[in-house]
Amino acid sequence: MSLIQKLYDAQEKKDLEKINEILSEDYVWVQHSTGKHIPRDEVNKFIISGEGPKTEGQRIIYENDEIGVGHFFVSFEDGSRQAVLAVYIIKDGKIIRSETGATTLKD
């Protein structure tokens, strides 16, 4: 199974132990919409809290030992939705960085 698919599965189950096996201790998530660099511990709190948007339609576009690209949709409590493109940088079998760009979907 791909590393990114393992991440998606662990996030869906809110399995912090599995997530931390996949994400490097030095992992950072770069949000292009805000420019923020968010470390692993903050990402984990967000995922476990359930405060984040609902994710659906996750698919892996490409993955090798150095990089992965995924696409998915997120839905927010206010009813808005976004299409998200994510790039994952992989080193030594762990994800060390992800960068996301999102497009708001119109009804």
Rosetta constraint file for C-alpha pairs under 8 A:
AtomPair CA 1 CA 5 HARMONIC 6.72 0.50
AtomPair CA 1 CA 6 HARMONIC 6.90 0.50
AtomPair CA 2 CA 6 HARMONIC 6.30 0.50
AtomPair CA 2 CA 63 HARMONIC 7.65 0.50
AtomPair CA 3 CA 7 HARMONIC 6.32 0.50
AtomPair CA 3 CA 22 HARMONIC 7.08 0.50
AtomPair CA 3 CA 93 HARMONIC 7.90 0.50
AtomPair CA 3 CA 94 HARMONIC 7.76 0.50
AtomPair CA 4 CA 8 HARMONIC 6.23 0.50
AtomPair CA 4 CA 60 HARMONIC 7.40 0.50
AtomPair CA 4 CA 63 HARMONIC 7.89 0.50
AtomPair CA 4 CA 68 HARMONIC 7.21 0.50
AtomPair CA 5 CA 9 HARMONIC 6.10 0.50
AtomPair CA 5 CA 60 HARMONIC 7.51 0.50
AtomPair CA 6 CA 10 HARMONIC 6.09 0.50
AtomPair CA 6 CA 22 HARMONIC 7.64 0.50
AtomPair CA 7 CA 11 HARMONIC 6.03 0.50
AtomPair CA 7 CA 18 HARMONIC 7.76 0.50
AtomPair CA 7 CA 19 HARMONIC 6.12 0.50
AtomPair CA 7 CA 22 HARMONIC 6.48 0.50
AtomPair CA 8 CA 12 HARMONIC 6.16 0.50
AtomPair CA 8 CA 58 HARMONIC 7.70 0.50
AtomPair CA 9 CA 13 HARMONIC 6.33 0.50
AtomPair CA 10 CA 14 HARMONIC 5.85 0.50
AtomPair CA 10 CA 15 HARMONIC 5.06 0.50
AtomPair CA 10 CA 16 HARMONIC 7.35 0.50
AtomPair CA 10 CA 18 HARMONIC 5.87 0.50
AtomPair CA 10 CA 19 HARMONIC 5.73 0.50
AtomPair CA 11 CA 15 HARMONIC 6.30 0.50
AtomPair CA 11 CA 16 HARMONIC 7.79 0.50
AtomPair CA 11 CA 19 HARMONIC 6.77 0.50
AtomPair CA 11 CA 47 HARMONIC 6.81 0.50
AtomPair CA 14 CA 47 HARMONIC 6.67 0.50
AtomPair CA 14 CA 48 HARMONIC 5.56 0.50
AtomPair CA 15 CA 19 HARMONIC 6.21 0.50
AtomPair CA 16 CA 20 HARMONIC 6.10 0.50
AtomPair CA 16 CA 44 HARMONIC 7.02 0.50
AtomPair CA 16 CA 48 HARMONIC 7.51 0.50
AtomPair CA 17 CA 21 HARMONIC 6.42 0.50
AtomPair CA 18 CA 22 HARMONIC 6.51 0.50
AtomPair CA 19 CA 23 HARMONIC 6.12 0.50
AtomPair CA 20 CA 24 HARMONIC 7.00 0.50
AtomPair CA 20 CA 25 HARMONIC 7.59 0.50
AtomPair CA 21 CA 94 HARMONIC 7.62 0.50
AtomPair CA 22 CA 93 HARMONIC 7.79 0.50
AtomPair CA 22 CA 94 HARMONIC 5.19 0.50
AtomPair CA 22 CA 95 HARMONIC 6.17 0.50
AtomPair CA 23 CA 27 HARMONIC 5.96 0.50
AtomPair CA 23 CA 40 HARMONIC 7.33 0.50
AtomPair CA 23 CA 94 HARMONIC 5.47 0.50
AtomPair CA 23 CA 95 HARMONIC 4.83 0.50
AtomPair CA 23 CA 96 HARMONIC 6.21 0.50
AtomPair CA 24 CA 40 HARMONIC 7.90 0.50
AtomPair CA 24 CA 94 HARMONIC 5.52 0.50
AtomPair CA 24 CA 95 HARMONIC 5.81 0.50
AtomPair CA 24 CA 96 HARMONIC 5.21 0.50
AtomPair CA 25 CA 40 HARMONIC 6.83 0.50
AtomPair CA 25 CA 96 HARMONIC 7.88 0.50
AtomPair CA 26 CA 39 HARMONIC 7.30 0.50
AtomPair CA 26 CA 40 HARMONIC 7.15 0.50
AtomPair CA 26 CA 96 HARMONIC 6.30 0.50
AtomPair CA 27 CA 39 HARMONIC 5.99 0.50
AtomPair CA 27 CA 40 HARMONIC 5.37 0.50
AtomPair CA 27 CA 95 HARMONIC 6.75 0.50
AtomPair CA 27 CA 96 HARMONIC 4.25 0.50
AtomPair CA 27 CA 97 HARMONIC 5.23 0.50
AtomPair CA 28 CA 37 HARMONIC 6.06 0.50
AtomPair CA 28 CA 38 HARMONIC 5.33 0.50
AtomPair CA 28 CA 39 HARMONIC 4.47 0.50
AtomPair CA 28 CA 40 HARMONIC 5.89 0.50
AtomPair CA 28 CA 96 HARMONIC 6.54 0.50
AtomPair CA 28 CA 97 HARMONIC 4.90 0.50
AtomPair CA 28 CA 98 HARMONIC 6.58 0.50
AtomPair CA 29 CA 36 HARMONIC 7.96 0.50
AtomPair CA 29 CA 37 HARMONIC 5.61 0.50
AtomPair CA 29 CA 38 HARMONIC 4.98 0.50
AtomPair CA 29 CA 39 HARMONIC 6.39 0.50
AtomPair CA 29 CA 40 HARMONIC 7.51 0.50
AtomPair CA 29 CA 43 HARMONIC 7.65 0.50
AtomPair CA 29 CA 97 HARMONIC 5.71 0.50
AtomPair CA 29 CA 98 HARMONIC 4.84 0.50
AtomPair CA 29 CA 99 HARMONIC 5.82 0.50
AtomPair CA 29 CA 100 HARMONIC 7.86 0.50
AtomPair CA 30 CA 35 HARMONIC 6.58 0.50
AtomPair CA 30 CA 36 HARMONIC 5.78 0.50
AtomPair CA 30 CA 37 HARMONIC 4.62 0.50
AtomPair CA 30 CA 38 HARMONIC 6.36 0.50
AtomPair CA 30 CA 97 HARMONIC 7.49 0.50
AtomPair CA 30 CA 98 HARMONIC 6.13 0.50
AtomPair CA 30 CA 99 HARMONIC 4.64 0.50
AtomPair CA 30 CA 100 HARMONIC 6.58 0.50
AtomPair CA 31 CA 35 HARMONIC 5.38 0.50
AtomPair CA 31 CA 36 HARMONIC 5.45 0.50
AtomPair CA 31 CA 37 HARMONIC 6.66 0.50
AtomPair CA 31 CA 38 HARMONIC 7.91 0.50
AtomPair CA 31 CA 99 HARMONIC 6.02 0.50
AtomPair CA 31 CA 100 HARMONIC 5.54 0.50
AtomPair CA 31 CA 101 HARMONIC 6.94 0.50
AtomPair CA 32 CA 36 HARMONIC 7.37 0.50
AtomPair CA 32 CA 99 HARMONIC 6.99 0.50
AtomPair CA 32 CA 100 HARMONIC 6.07 0.50
AtomPair CA 32 CA 101 HARMONIC 5.56 0.50
AtomPair CA 33 CA 101 HARMONIC 6.81 0.50
AtomPair CA 33 CA 102 HARMONIC 7.47 0.50
AtomPair CA 38 CA 42 HARMONIC 6.38 0.50
AtomPair CA 38 CA 43 HARMONIC 6.63 0.50
AtomPair CA 39 CA 43 HARMONIC 6.39 0.50
AtomPair CA 40 CA 44 HARMONIC 6.08 0.50
AtomPair CA 41 CA 45 HARMONIC 6.31 0.50
AtomPair CA 42 CA 46 HARMONIC 6.29 0.50
AtomPair CA 43 CA 47 HARMONIC 6.24 0.50
AtomPair CA 44 CA 48 HARMONIC 6.00 0.50
AtomPair CA 45 CA 49 HARMONIC 5.86 0.50
AtomPair CA 46 CA 50 HARMONIC 6.80 0.50
AtomPair CA 46 CA 51 HARMONIC 6.49 0.50
AtomPair CA 46 CA 52 HARMONIC 6.37 0.50
AtomPair CA 47 CA 51 HARMONIC 7.40 0.50
AtomPair CA 47 CA 52 HARMONIC 6.62 0.50
AtomPair CA 52 CA 76 HARMONIC 7.70 0.50
AtomPair CA 53 CA 74 HARMONIC 5.77 0.50
AtomPair CA 53 CA 75 HARMONIC 5.34 0.50
AtomPair CA 53 CA 76 HARMONIC 4.80 0.50
AtomPair CA 53 CA 77 HARMONIC 7.14 0.50
AtomPair CA 54 CA 74 HARMONIC 5.40 0.50
AtomPair CA 54 CA 75 HARMONIC 5.12 0.50
AtomPair CA 54 CA 76 HARMONIC 6.59 0.50
AtomPair CA 55 CA 72 HARMONIC 6.90 0.50
AtomPair CA 55 CA 73 HARMONIC 5.75 0.50
AtomPair CA 55 CA 74 HARMONIC 4.52 0.50
AtomPair CA 55 CA 75 HARMONIC 6.60 0.50
AtomPair CA 56 CA 72 HARMONIC 6.04 0.50
AtomPair CA 56 CA 73 HARMONIC 5.32 0.50
AtomPair CA 56 CA 74 HARMONIC 6.32 0.50
AtomPair CA 57 CA 71 HARMONIC 7.80 0.50
AtomPair CA 57 CA 72 HARMONIC 5.15 0.50
AtomPair CA 57 CA 73 HARMONIC 6.01 0.50
AtomPair CA 58 CA 70 HARMONIC 7.12 0.50
AtomPair CA 58 CA 71 HARMONIC 5.82 0.50
AtomPair CA 58 CA 72 HARMONIC 4.31 0.50
AtomPair CA 58 CA 73 HARMONIC 7.10 0.50
AtomPair CA 59 CA 70 HARMONIC 5.66 0.50
AtomPair CA 59 CA 71 HARMONIC 5.48 0.50
AtomPair CA 59 CA 72 HARMONIC 6.38 0.50
AtomPair CA 60 CA 68 HARMONIC 7.55 0.50
AtomPair CA 60 CA 69 HARMONIC 6.09 0.50
AtomPair CA 60 CA 70 HARMONIC 4.35 0.50
AtomPair CA 60 CA 71 HARMONIC 6.47 0.50
AtomPair CA 61 CA 68 HARMONIC 7.59 0.50
AtomPair CA 61 CA 69 HARMONIC 5.40 0.50
AtomPair CA 61 CA 70 HARMONIC 5.29 0.50
AtomPair CA 61 CA 71 HARMONIC 7.03 0.50
AtomPair CA 62 CA 67 HARMONIC 7.92 0.50
AtomPair CA 62 CA 68 HARMONIC 5.39 0.50
AtomPair CA 62 CA 69 HARMONIC 5.15 0.50
AtomPair CA 62 CA 70 HARMONIC 7.07 0.50
AtomPair CA 63 CA 67 HARMONIC 5.73 0.50
AtomPair CA 63 CA 68 HARMONIC 3.99 0.50
AtomPair CA 63 CA 69 HARMONIC 6.34 0.50
AtomPair CA 64 CA 68 HARMONIC 6.34 0.50
AtomPair CA 65 CA 90 HARMONIC 6.29 0.50
AtomPair CA 65 CA 91 HARMONIC 7.32 0.50
AtomPair CA 65 CA 93 HARMONIC 7.01 0.50
AtomPair CA 66 CA 89 HARMONIC 5.99 0.50
AtomPair CA 66 CA 90 HARMONIC 4.56 0.50
AtomPair CA 66 CA 91 HARMONIC 6.06 0.50
AtomPair CA 67 CA 87 HARMONIC 7.15 0.50
AtomPair CA 67 CA 88 HARMONIC 5.54 0.50
AtomPair CA 67 CA 89 HARMONIC 4.69 0.50
AtomPair CA 67 CA 90 HARMONIC 5.38 0.50
AtomPair CA 68 CA 87 HARMONIC 5.72 0.50
AtomPair CA 68 CA 88 HARMONIC 4.87 0.50
AtomPair CA 68 CA 89 HARMONIC 6.59 0.50
AtomPair CA 68 CA 90 HARMONIC 7.51 0.50
AtomPair CA 69 CA 85 HARMONIC 7.31 0.50
AtomPair CA 69 CA 86 HARMONIC 5.66 0.50
AtomPair CA 69 CA 87 HARMONIC 4.56 0.50
AtomPair CA 69 CA 88 HARMONIC 6.18 0.50
AtomPair CA 70 CA 85 HARMONIC 5.95 0.50
AtomPair CA 70 CA 86 HARMONIC 5.13 0.50
AtomPair CA 70 CA 87 HARMONIC 6.50 0.50
AtomPair CA 71 CA 83 HARMONIC 7.36 0.50
AtomPair CA 71 CA 84 HARMONIC 5.65 0.50
AtomPair CA 71 CA 85 HARMONIC 4.68 0.50
AtomPair CA 71 CA 86 HARMONIC 6.16 0.50
AtomPair CA 72 CA 83 HARMONIC 5.99 0.50
AtomPair CA 72 CA 84 HARMONIC 5.38 0.50
AtomPair CA 72 CA 85 HARMONIC 6.84 0.50
AtomPair CA 73 CA 81 HARMONIC 6.99 0.50
AtomPair CA 73 CA 82 HARMONIC 5.64 0.50
AtomPair CA 73 CA 83 HARMONIC 4.56 0.50
AtomPair CA 73 CA 84 HARMONIC 5.86 0.50
AtomPair CA 74 CA 81 HARMONIC 5.58 0.50
AtomPair CA 74 CA 82 HARMONIC 5.32 0.50
AtomPair CA 74 CA 83 HARMONIC 6.57 0.50
AtomPair CA 74 CA 84 HARMONIC 7.34 0.50
AtomPair CA 75 CA 79 HARMONIC 6.48 0.50
AtomPair CA 75 CA 80 HARMONIC 5.90 0.50
AtomPair CA 75 CA 81 HARMONIC 4.45 0.50
AtomPair CA 75 CA 82 HARMONIC 6.66 0.50
AtomPair CA 76 CA 80 HARMONIC 5.46 0.50
AtomPair CA 76 CA 81 HARMONIC 6.26 0.50
AtomPair CA 80 CA 104 HARMONIC 7.59 0.50
AtomPair CA 80 CA 105 HARMONIC 7.43 0.50
AtomPair CA 81 CA 104 HARMONIC 6.03 0.50
AtomPair CA 81 CA 105 HARMONIC 5.56 0.50
AtomPair CA 81 CA 106 HARMONIC 7.85 0.50
AtomPair CA 82 CA 102 HARMONIC 5.99 0.50
AtomPair CA 82 CA 103 HARMONIC 5.30 0.50
AtomPair CA 82 CA 104 HARMONIC 4.38 0.50
AtomPair CA 82 CA 105 HARMONIC 5.31 0.50
AtomPair CA 83 CA 102 HARMONIC 5.53 0.50
AtomPair CA 83 CA 103 HARMONIC 5.23 0.50
AtomPair CA 83 CA 104 HARMONIC 6.53 0.50
AtomPair CA 83 CA 105 HARMONIC 6.80 0.50
AtomPair CA 84 CA 100 HARMONIC 6.55 0.50
AtomPair CA 84 CA 101 HARMONIC 5.72 0.50
AtomPair CA 84 CA 102 HARMONIC 4.34 0.50
AtomPair CA 84 CA 103 HARMONIC 6.51 0.50
AtomPair CA 85 CA 100 HARMONIC 5.64 0.50
AtomPair CA 85 CA 101 HARMONIC 5.42 0.50
AtomPair CA 85 CA 102 HARMONIC 6.36 0.50
AtomPair CA 86 CA 98 HARMONIC 6.61 0.50
AtomPair CA 86 CA 99 HARMONIC 5.61 0.50
AtomPair CA 86 CA 100 HARMONIC 4.41 0.50
AtomPair CA 86 CA 101 HARMONIC 6.61 0.50
AtomPair CA 87 CA 98 HARMONIC 5.41 0.50
AtomPair CA 87 CA 99 HARMONIC 5.28 0.50
AtomPair CA 87 CA 100 HARMONIC 6.49 0.50
AtomPair CA 88 CA 95 HARMONIC 6.40 0.50
AtomPair CA 88 CA 96 HARMONIC 7.59 0.50
AtomPair CA 88 CA 97 HARMONIC 5.80 0.50
AtomPair CA 88 CA 98 HARMONIC 4.36 0.50
AtomPair CA 88 CA 99 HARMONIC 6.70 0.50
AtomPair CA 89 CA 95 HARMONIC 5.72 0.50
AtomPair CA 89 CA 96 HARMONIC 5.77 0.50
AtomPair CA 89 CA 97 HARMONIC 5.12 0.50
AtomPair CA 89 CA 98 HARMONIC 6.14 0.50
AtomPair CA 90 CA 94 HARMONIC 5.46 0.50
AtomPair CA 90 CA 95 HARMONIC 4.40 0.50
AtomPair CA 90 CA 96 HARMONIC 5.74 0.50
AtomPair CA 90 CA 97 HARMONIC 7.33 0.50
AtomPair CA 91 CA 95 HARMONIC 6.37 0.50
AtomPair CA 91 CA 96 HARMONIC 6.45 0.50
